[in-house]
Amino acid sequence: MSGGSERLLRPREVCQRLGISYSTLSRWVREGRIRA
C-alpha cells in the first residue's frame, strides 16, 4: 500500500467484505493465516 489514504478495517467489516463469519476470522488470526 502506498499513499496516506489507507485505513484499517474493523473485524466485522473484514468479515462482510470476505463473506466469512467472525469465528472464521478469529480462527484465521489464531492460526497465523492473517495478521490482526
mmJSON file of the N, C-alpha and C atoms, coordinates in Angstrom:
{"data_MODEL":{"atom_site":{
"group_PDB":["ATOM","ATOM","ATOM","ATOM","ATOM","ATOM","ATOM","ATOM","ATOM","ATOM","ATOM","ATOM","ATOM","ATOM","ATOM","ATOM","ATOM","ATOM","ATOM","ATOM","ATOM","ATOM","ATOM","ATOM","ATOM","ATOM","ATOM","ATOM","ATOM","ATOM","ATOM","ATOM","ATOM","ATOM","ATOM","ATOM","ATOM","ATOM","ATOM","ATOM","ATOM","ATOM","ATOM","ATOM","ATOM","ATOM","ATOM","ATOM","ATOM","ATOM","ATOM","ATOM","ATOM","ATOM","ATOM","ATOM","ATOM","ATOM","ATOM","ATOM","ATOM","ATOM","ATOM","ATOM","ATOM","ATOM","ATOM","ATOM","ATOM","ATOM","ATOM","ATOM","ATOM","ATOM","ATOM","ATOM","ATOM","ATOM","ATOM","ATOM","ATOM","ATOM","ATOM","ATOM","ATOM","ATOM","ATOM","ATOM","ATOM","ATOM","ATOM","ATOM","ATOM","ATOM","ATOM","ATOM","ATOM","ATOM","ATOM","ATOM","ATOM","ATOM","ATOM","ATOM","ATOM","ATOM","ATOM","ATOM"],
"id":[1,2,3,4,5,6,7,8,9,10,11,12,13,14,15,16,17,18,19,20,21,22,23,24,25,26,27,28,29,30,31,32,33,34,35,36,37,38,39,40,41,42,43,44,45,46,47,48,49,50,51,52,53,54,55,56,57,58,59,60,61,62,63,64,65,66,67,68,69,70,71,72,73,74,75,76,77,78,79,80,81,82,83,84,85,86,87,88,89,90,91,92,93,94,95,96,97,98,99,100,101,102,103,104,105,106,107,108],
"type_symbol":["N","C","C","N","C","C","N","C","C","N","C","C","N","C","C","N","C","C","N","C","C","N","C","C","N","C","C","N","C","C","N","C","C","N","C","C","N","C","C","N","C","C","N","C","C","N","C","C","N","C","C","N","C","C","N","C","C","N","C","C","N","C","C","N","C","C","N","C","C","N","C","C","N","C","C","N","C","C","N","C","C","N","C","C","N","C","C","N","C","C","N","C","C","N","C","C","N","C","C","N","C","C","N","C","C","N","C","C"],
"label_atom_id":["N","CA","C","N","CA","C","N","CA","C","N","CA","C","N","CA","C","N","CA","C","N","CA","C","N","CA","C","N","CA","C","N","CA","C","N","CA","C","N","CA","C","N","CA","C","N","CA","C","N","CA","C","N","CA","C","N","CA","C","N","CA","C","N","CA","C","N","CA","C","N","CA","C","N","CA","C","N","CA","C","N","CA","C","N","CA","C","N","CA","C","N","CA","C","N","CA","C","N","CA","C","N","CA","C","N","CA","C","N","CA","C","N","CA","C","N","CA","C","N","CA","C","N","CA","C"],
"label_alt_id":[null,null,null,null,null,null,null,null,null,null,null,null,null,null,null,null,null,null,null,null,null,null,null,null,null,null,null,null,null,null,null,null,null,null,null,null,null,null,null,null,null,null,null,null,null,null,null,null,null,null,null,null,null,null,null,null,null,null,null,null,null,null,null,null,null,null,null,null,null,null,null,null,null,null,null,null,null,null,null,null,null,null,null,null,null,null,null,null,null,null,null,null,null,null,null,null,null,null,null,null,null,null,null,null,null,null,null,null],
"label_comp_id":["MET","MET","MET","SER","SER","SER","GLY","GLY","GLY","GLY","GLY","GLY","SER","SER","SER","GLU","GLU","GLU","ARG","ARG","ARG","LEU","LEU","LEU","LEU","LEU","LEU","ARG","ARG","ARG","PRO","PRO","PRO","ARG","ARG","ARG","GLU","GLU","GLU","VAL","VAL","VAL","CYS","CYS","CYS","GLN","GLN","GLN","ARG","ARG","ARG","LEU","LEU","LEU","GLY","GLY","GLY","ILE","ILE","ILE","SER","SER","SER","TYR","TYR","TYR","SER","SER","SER","THR","THR","THR","LEU","LEU","LEU","SER","SER","SER","ARG","ARG","ARG","TRP","TRP","TRP","VAL","VAL","VAL","ARG","ARG","ARG","GLU","GLU","GLU","GLY","GLY","GLY","ARG","ARG","ARG","ILE","ILE","ILE","ARG","ARG","ARG","ALA","ALA","ALA"],
"label_asym_id":["A","A","A","A","A","A","A","A","A","A","A","A","A","A","A","A","A","A","A","A","A","A","A","A","A","A","A","A","A","A","A","A","A","A","A","A","A","A","A","A","A","A","A","A","A","A","A","A","A","A","A","A","A","A","A","A","A","A","A","A","A","A","A","A","A","A","A","A","A","A","A","A","A","A","A","A","A","A","A","A","A","A","A","A","A","A","A","A","A","A","A","A","A","A","A","A","A","A","A","A","A","A","A","A","A","A","A","A"],
"label_entity_id":["1","1","1","1","1","1","1","1","1","1","1","1","1","1","1","1","1","1","1","1","1","1","1","1","1","1","1","1","1","1","1","1","1","1","1","1","1","1","1","1","1","1","1","1","1","1","1","1","1","1","1","1","1","1","1","1","1","1","1","1","1","1","1","1","1","1","1","1","1","1","1","1","1","1","1","1","1","1","1","1","1","1","1","1","1","1","1","1","1","1","1","1","1","1","1","1","1","1","1","1","1","1","1","1","1","1","1","1"],
"label_seq_id":[1,1,1,2,2,2,3,3,3,4,4,4,5,5,5,6,6,6,7,7,7,8,8,8,9,9,9,10,10,10,11,11,11,12,12,12,13,13,13,14,14,14,15,15,15,16,16,16,17,17,17,18,18,18,19,19,19,20,20,20,21,21,21,22,22,22,23,23,23,24,24,24,25,25,25,26,26,26,27,27,27,28,28,28,29,29,29,30,30,30,31,31,31,32,32,32,33,33,33,34,34,34,35,35,35,36,36,36],
"pdbx_PDB_ins_code":[null,null,null,null,null,null,null,null,null,null,null,null,null,null,null,null,null,null,null,null,null,null,null,null,null,null,null,null,null,null,null,null,null,null,null,null,null,null,null,null,null,null,null,null,null,null,null,null,null,null,null,null,null,null,null,null,null,null,null,null,null,null,null,null,null,null,null,null,null,null,null,null,null,null,null,null,null,null,null,null,null,null,null,null,null,null,null,null,null,null,null,null,null,null,null,null,null,null,null,null,null,null,null,null,null,null,null,null],
"Cartn_x":[0.84,0.0,0.881,0.476,1.237,0.285,0.832,-0.003,-0.437,-1.225,-1.623,-3.097,-3.785,-5.236,-5.71,-4.784,-5.219,-5.939,-6.87,-7.482,-7.676,-7.577,-7.761,-9.246,-9.545,-10.932,-11.223,-12.432,-12.86,-13.108,-12.968,-13.162,-14.476,-15.553,-16.849,-16.853,-16.149,-16.053,-15.282,-14.219,-13.432,-14.314,-15.074,-15.963,-16.962,-17.537,-18.504,-17.862,-16.7,-16.03,-15.578,-15.154,-14.672,-15.784,-16.943,-18.05,-17.804,-17.169,-16.878,-17.501,-17.553,-18.097,-16.996,-17.431,-16.476,-15.635,-16.248,-15.495,-14.408,-14.69,-13.673,-12.518,-12.829,-11.787,-10.932,-11.56,-10.826,-9.912,-10.408,-9.61,-8.4,-8.61,-7.507,-6.422,-6.828,-5.851,-5.077,-5.767,-5.105,-4.132,-4.515,-3.679,-2.52,-2.518,-1.452,-1.655,-2.846,-3.121,-3.213,-3.657,-3.701,-3.218,-2.776,-2.333,-3.474,-3.52,-4.554,-3.958],
"Cartn_y":[-1.177,0.0,1.234,2.202,3.437,4.608,5.75,6.912,7.014,8.006,8.203,8.012,7.352,7.254,5.895,5.017,3.711,3.874,2.975,2.939,1.491,1.236,-0.121,-0.449,-1.711,-2.155,-2.788,-2.62,-3.296,-4.761,-5.637,-7.07,-7.392,-6.766,-7.042,-6.598,-5.51,-5.053,-6.066,-6.612,-7.625,-8.827,-9.276,-10.426,-10.166,-8.989,-8.64,-8.671,-8.065,-7.982,-9.337,-10.218,-11.535,-12.573,-12.238,-13.19,-14.353,-14.054,-15.093,-14.705,-15.658,-15.38,-14.83,-14.221,-13.674,-14.788,-15.942,-17.06,-17.551,-17.544,-17.923,-16.932,-15.659,-14.633,-14.822,-15.05,-15.258,-16.471,-17.541,-18.758,-18.495,-17.794,-17.48,-16.678,-15.746,-14.955,-15.865,-16.729,-17.664,-18.581,-19.024,-19.94,-19.231,-17.906,-17.15,-16.98,-17.286,-17.152,-15.696,-14.847,-13.406,-12.695,-11.455,-10.658,-9.795,-9.604,-8.748,-7.413],
"Cartn_z":[0.0,0.0,0.0,-0.713,-0.72,-0.607,-0.318,-0.131,1.312,1.618,3.001,3.242,2.33,2.471,2.966,3.422,3.897,5.228,5.48,6.797,7.181,8.453,8.935,8.962,8.722,8.765,10.113,10.561,11.784,11.444,12.438,12.174,11.468,11.872,11.228,9.771,9.464,8.076,7.233,7.808,7.102,6.786,7.772,7.578,6.464,6.465,5.419,4.041,3.923,2.62,2.11,3.036,2.626,2.575,3.124,3.138,4.086,5.225,6.212,7.544,8.465,9.79,10.695,11.788,12.747,13.365,13.595,14.18,13.222,11.926,10.938,10.972,11.011,11.074,12.323,13.45,14.701,14.606,14.013,13.866,12.972,11.863,10.955,11.667,12.531,13.284,14.231,14.956,15.878,15.153,13.964,13.185,12.49,12.518,11.87,10.373,9.886,8.448,8.026,8.962,8.713,9.971,9.808,10.95,11.427,12.724,13.311,13.706],
"occupancy":[1.0,1.0,1.0,1.0,1.0,1.0,1.0,1.0,1.0,1.0,1.0,1.0,1.0,1.0,1.0,1.0,1.0,1.0,1.0,1.0,1.0,1.0,1.0,1.0,1.0,1.0,1.0,1.0,1.0,1.0,1.0,1.0,1.0,1.0,1.0,1.0,1.0,1.0,1.0,1.0,1.0,1.0,1.0,1.0,1.0,1.0,1.0,1.0,1.0,1.0,1.0,1.0,1.0,1.0,1.0,1.0,1.0,1.0,1.0,1.0,1.0,1.0,1.0,1.0,1.0,1.0,1.0,1.0,1.0,1.0,1.0,1.0,1.0,1.0,1.0,1.0,1.0,1.0,1.0,1.0,1.0,1.0,1.0,1.0,1.0,1.0,1.0,1.0,1.0,1.0,1.0,1.0,1.0,1.0,1.0,1.0,1.0,1.0,1.0,1.0,1.0,1.0,1.0,1.0,1.0,1.0,1.0,1.0],
"B_iso_or_equiv":[0.0,0.0,0.0,0.0,0.0,0.0,0.0,0.0,0.0,0.0,0.0,0.0,0.0,0.0,0.0,0.0,0.0,0.0,0.0,0.0,0.0,0.0,0.0,0.0,0.0,0.0,0.0,0.0,0.0,0.0,0.0,0.0,0.0,0.0,0.0,0.0,0.0,0.0,0.0,0.0,0.0,0.0,0.0,0.0,0.0,0.0,0.0,0.0,0.0,0.0,0.0,0.0,0.0,0.0,0.0,0.0,0.0,0.0,0.0,0.0,0.0,0.0,0.0,0.0,0.0,0.0,0.0,0.0,0.0,0.0,0.0,0.0,0.0,0.0,0.0,0.0,0.0,0.0,0.0,0.0,0.0,0.0,0.0,0.0,0.0,0.0,0.0,0.0,0.0,0.0,0.0,0.0,0.0,0.0,0.0,0.0,0.0,0.0,0.0,0.0,0.0,0.0,0.0,0.0,0.0,0.0,0.0,0.0],
"pdbx_formal_charge":[null,null,null,null,null,null,null,null,null,null,null,null,null,null,null,null,null,null,null,null,null,null,null,null,null,null,null,null,null,null,null,null,null,null,null,null,null,null,null,null,null,null,null,null,null,null,null,null,null,null,null,null,null,null,null,null,null,null,null,null,null,null,null,null,null,null,null,null,null,null,null,null,null,null,null,null,null,null,null,null,null,null,null,null,null,null,null,null,null,null,null,null,null,null,null,null,null,null,null,null,null,null,null,null,null,null,null,null],
"auth_seq_id":[1,1,1,2,2,2,3,3,3,4,4,4,5,5,5,6,6,6,7,7,7,8,8,8,9,9,9,10,10,10,11,11,11,12,12,12,13,13,13,14,14,14,15,15,15,16,16,16,17,17,17,18,18,18,19,19,19,20,20,20,21,21,21,22,22,22,23,23,23,24,24,24,25,25,25,26,26,26,27,27,27,28,28,28,29,29,29,30,30,30,31,31,31,32,32,32,33,33,33,34,34,34,35,35,35,36,36,36],
"auth_comp_id":["MET","MET","MET","SER","SER","SER","GLY","GLY","GLY","GLY","GLY","GLY","SER","SER","SER","GLU","GLU","GLU","ARG","ARG","ARG","LEU","LEU","LEU","LEU","LEU","LEU","ARG","ARG","ARG","PRO","PRO","PRO","ARG","ARG","ARG","GLU","GLU","GLU","VAL","VAL","VAL","CYS","CYS","CYS","GLN","GLN","GLN","ARG","ARG","ARG","LEU","LEU","LEU","GLY","GLY","GLY","ILE","ILE","ILE","SER","SER","SER","TYR","TYR","TYR","SER","SER","SER","THR","THR","THR","LEU","LEU","LEU","SER","SER","SER","ARG","ARG","ARG","TRP","TRP","TRP","VAL","VAL","VAL","ARG","ARG","ARG","GLU","GLU","GLU","GLY","GLY","GLY","ARG","ARG","ARG","ILE","ILE","ILE","ARG","ARG","ARG","ALA","ALA","ALA"],
"auth_asym_id":["A","A","A","A","A","A","A","A","A","A","A","A","A","A","A","A","A","A","A","A","A","A","A","A","A","A","A","A","A","A","A","A","A","A","A","A","A","A","A","A","A","A","A","A","A","A","A","A","A","A","A","A","A","A","A","A","A","A","A","A","A","A","A","A","A","A","A","A","A","A","A","A","A","A","A","A","A","A","A","A","A","A","A","A","A","A","A","A","A","A","A","A","A","A","A","A","A","A","A","A","A","A","A","A","A","A","A","A"],
"auth_atom_id":["N","CA","C","N","CA","C","N","CA","C","N","CA","C","N","CA","C","N","CA","C","N","CA","C","N","CA","C","N","CA","C","N","CA","C","N","CA","C","N","CA","C","N","CA","C","N","CA","C","N","CA","C","N","CA","C","N","CA","C","N","CA","C","N","CA","C","N","CA","C","N","CA","C","N","CA","C","N","CA","C","N","CA","C","N","CA","C","N","CA","C","N","CA","C","N","CA","C","N","CA","C","N","CA","C","N","CA","C","N","CA","C","N","CA","C","N","CA","C","N","CA","C","N","CA","C"],
"pdbx_PDB_model_num":[1,1,1,1,1,1,1,1,1,1,1,1,1,1,1,1,1,1,1,1,1,1,1,1,1,1,1,1,1,1,1,1,1,1,1,1,1,1,1,1,1,1,1,1,1,1,1,1,1,1,1,1,1,1,1,1,1,1,1,1,1,1,1,1,1,1,1,1,1,1,1,1,1,1,1,1,1,1,1,1,1,1,1,1,1,1,1,1,1,1,1,1,1,1,1,1,1,1,1,1,1,1,1,1,1,1,1,1]
}}}
